[in-house]
């Protein structure tokens, strides 16, 4: 019985030691993975990992608090249902919704993005559109639309809704790239800035509308936004779709960072947020 107890205790201590090593490695990975948020302090791995995660969670909300304290007001999201404010825009929204539903896009159902696009776009004057994210149906690709997804659905709806526009698309899944009447698609990896350079070189001219419906993560969104600001016509729009509500402080901060030649708003759609940028005039950096 004594030898059995000693054996059990040894196994328990071994298991405890292994657990300690596991959690220590996990804490070290957290600290290493989020170095930008790591406190420049001494302490145990557990405490430093906890504080690193806390810093990641609190940094942007505290930026909003800082802006408020400095007297810079940040706007609350605008309900998307309030946007079409004329009968003409409501009629356009209905028409665009029918096209999106026809081709199998989820932009109208359930998100109601057709209300935003019908408000900001003049179908007769838009000549160039780029959408990041084609809606892959490969379930092994992150941010896929499921096996029943229809890649390129929104591109086709945009083509029909905007009769003068050349439509460009880009996606990380090379297998769904295609070309057809007034539609051309290219590869892009939103987590790799250099792939935006290649995309920009492949497509000449600037855009009247740029849509981000790709990876749906802040870093990917910001990479698209940085690319888009340099390729947007005066009067053009950038729309970043499907932002998690918890990420609102990030986009409130981004809105305050944009130069005065750009207007920005956060829109509350069904199931999430969208960030809308309107280039209102040429900036000081333009020739």
MOPEPE-V951111 format. One record per backbone hydrogen bond with DSSP energy under -0.5 kcal/mol. CO is the residue of the C=O (numbers start at 1). NH is the residue of the N-H. E is the energy in kcal/mol with one decimal. If there is no record, write none. Layout:
co:CO nh:NH e:E
co:CO nh:NH e:E
This chain:
co:1 nh:5 e:-2.2
co:2 nh:6 e:-2.3
co:3 nh:7 e:-2.2
co:4 nh:8 e:-2.5
co:5 nh:9 e:-2.7
co:6 nh:10 e:-2.3
co:7 nh:11 e:-2.2
co:8 nh:12 e:-2.6
co:9 nh:13 e:-2.8
co:10 nh:14 e:-2.4
co:11 nh:15 e:-2.6
co:12 nh:16 e:-2.7
co:13 nh:17 e:-2.7
co:14 nh:18 e:-2.3
co:15 nh:19 e:-2.4
co:16 nh:20 e:-2.6
co:17 nh:21 e:-2.4
co:18 nh:22 e:-2.4
co:19 nh:23 e:-2.8
co:20 nh:24 e:-2.3
co:21 nh:25 e:-2.3
co:22 nh:26 e:-2.5
co:23 nh:27 e:-2.7
co:24 nh:28 e:-2.3
co:25 nh:29 e:-2.3
co:26 nh:30 e:-2.0
co:27 nh:31 e:-2.3
co:28 nh:32 e:-2.5
co:29 nh:33 e:-2.8
co:30 nh:34 e:-1.8
co:32 nh:35 e:-0.8
co:34 nh:37 e:-1.7
co:35 nh:38 e:-1.0
co:39 nh:41 e:-1.9
co:44 nh:48 e:-2.7
co:45 nh:49 e:-2.8
co:46 nh:50 e:-2.2
co:47 nh:51 e:-2.5
co:48 nh:52 e:-2.1
co:49 nh:53 e:-2.4
co:50 nh:54 e:-2.2
co:51 nh:55 e:-2.3
co:52 nh:56 e:-2.1
co:53 nh:57 e:-2.1
co:54 nh:58 e:-2.2
co:55 nh:59 e:-2.0
co:58 nh:62 e:-2.4
co:59 nh:63 e:-1.6
co:60 nh:64 e:-1.9
co:61 nh:65 e:-1.9
co:62 nh:66 e:-2.4
co:63 nh:67 e:-2.6
co:64 nh:68 e:-2.6
co:65 nh:69 e:-2.4
co:66 nh:70 e:-1.8
co:67 nh:72 e:-3.0
co:68 nh:71 e:-1.3
co:71 nh:73 e:-0.7
co:78 nh:268 e:-2.7
co:79 nh:82 e:-1.6
co:80 nh:83 e:-1.5
co:83 nh:85 e:-1.1
co:86 nh:90 e:-2.2
co:87 nh:91 e:-2.3
co:88 nh:92 e:-2.2
co:89 nh:93 e:-2.5
co:90 nh:94 e:-1.9
co:91 nh:95 e:-2.1
co:92 nh:96 e:-2.6
co:93 nh:97 e:-2.4
co:94 nh:98 e:-2.0
co:95 nh:99 e:-1.6
co:96 nh:100 e:-2.6
co:97 nh:101 e:-2.8
co:98 nh:102 e:-2.1
co:99 nh:103 e:-2.0
co:100 nh:104 e:-0.8
co:100 nh:105 e:-2.6
co:106 nh:111 e:-1.3
co:107 nh:113 e:-2.7
co:108 nh:110 e:-0.6
co:108 nh:112 e:-1.7
co:111 nh:270 e:-1.7
co:112 nh:115 e:-1.4
co:112 nh:116 e:-0.5
co:113 nh:116 e:-0.6
co:113 nh:117 e:-2.4
co:114 nh:118 e:-2.2
co:115 nh:119 e:-0.7
co:116 nh:119 e:-0.5
co:116 nh:120 e:-2.0
co:117 nh:121 e:-1.9
co:121 nh:123 e:-0.7
co:122 nh:125 e:-2.3
co:122 nh:126 e:-1.2
co:123 nh:164 e:-0.6
co:127 nh:166 e:-2.5
co:128 nh:208 e:-2.8
co:128 nh:209 e:-1.3
co:129 nh:168 e:-3.0
co:130 nh:211 e:-2.8
co:131 nh:133 e:-0.6
co:131 nh:170 e:-1.8
co:132 nh:213 e:-3.1
co:134 nh:152 e:-3.0
co:136 nh:145 e:-3.5
co:137 nh:139 e:-0.8
co:138 nh:141 e:-2.1
co:141 nh:144 e:-0.7
co:146 nh:149 e:-2.0
co:149 nh:151 e:-0.6
co:150 nh:153 e:-1.8
co:152 nh:156 e:-2.0
co:153 nh:157 e:-1.9
co:154 nh:158 e:-2.6
co:155 nh:159 e:-2.3
co:156 nh:160 e:-2.0
co:157 nh:161 e:-2.1
co:158 nh:162 e:-2.3
co:161 nh:163 e:-0.6
co:162 nh:165 e:-1.7
co:165 nh:167 e:-0.5
co:166 nh:129 e:-2.3
co:166 nh:168 e:-0.5
co:167 nh:184 e:-2.0
co:168 nh:131 e:-2.3
co:169 nh:186 e:-2.2
co:170 nh:133 e:-3.8
co:171 nh:188 e:-1.5
co:172 nh:174 e:-0.9
co:173 nh:176 e:-1.3
co:174 nh:177 e:-1.2
co:178 nh:185 e:-0.8
co:180 nh:183 e:-2.8
co:182 nh:167 e:-2.7
co:183 nh:180 e:-1.9
co:184 nh:169 e:-2.1
co:186 nh:171 e:-1.9
co:188 nh:190 e:-0.6
co:189 nh:192 e:-2.2
co:191 nh:193 e:-0.5
co:192 nh:195 e:-1.4
co:192 nh:196 e:-0.7
co:193 nh:196 e:-1.0
co:193 nh:197 e:-1.1
co:194 nh:198 e:-1.7
co:195 nh:199 e:-2.1
co:196 nh:200 e:-2.8
co:197 nh:201 e:-1.9
co:198 nh:202 e:-1.6
co:199 nh:203 e:-1.5
co:202 nh:204 e:-0.6
co:207 nh:233 e:-3.0
co:208 nh:237 e:-2.1
co:209 nh:130 e:-2.4
co:210 nh:239 e:-2.7
co:211 nh:132 e:-3.3
co:211 nh:213 e:-0.7
co:212 nh:241 e:-2.4
co:217 nh:221 e:-2.9
co:218 nh:222 e:-2.7
co:219 nh:223 e:-2.0
co:220 nh:224 e:-2.1
co:221 nh:225 e:-2.6
co:222 nh:226 e:-2.6
co:223 nh:227 e:-2.0
co:224 nh:228 e:-3.0
co:225 nh:229 e:-2.5
co:226 nh:230 e:-0.8
co:227 nh:230 e:-0.6
co:228 nh:231 e:-1.5
co:229 nh:232 e:-0.6
co:231 nh:207 e:-2.8
co:233 nh:236 e:-2.5
co:236 nh:279 e:-2.6
co:237 nh:210 e:-2.2
co:238 nh:277 e:-2.9
co:239 nh:212 e:-2.8
co:239 nh:241 e:-0.6
co:240 nh:275 e:-2.2
co:243 nh:273 e:-2.5
co:244 nh:247 e:-2.1
co:245 nh:248 e:-1.8
co:247 nh:250 e:-1.0
co:247 nh:251 e:-1.2
co:248 nh:252 e:-2.0
co:249 nh:253 e:-2.0
co:250 nh:254 e:-2.4
co:251 nh:255 e:-2.1
co:252 nh:256 e:-1.1
co:253 nh:257 e:-1.0
co:254 nh:257 e:-0.8
co:254 nh:258 e:-1.1
co:259 nh:262 e:-2.0
co:261 nh:280 e:-2.4
co:261 nh:281 e:-1.4
co:263 nh:278 e:-3.1
co:265 nh:276 e:-3.0
co:266 nh:78 e:-2.9
co:267 nh:269 e:-0.9
co:267 nh:274 e:-2.4
co:268 nh:80 e:-2.5
co:269 nh:271 e:-0.6
co:269 nh:272 e:-1.0
co:272 nh:269 e:-2.0
co:273 nh:243 e:-3.0
co:274 nh:267 e:-3.3
co:274 nh:276 e:-0.5
co:275 nh:240 e:-2.7
co:276 nh:265 e:-2.2
co:277 nh:238 e:-2.4
co:278 nh:263 e:-2.9
co:278 nh:280 e:-0.9
co:279 nh:235 e:-3.2
co:283 nh:286 e:-1.3
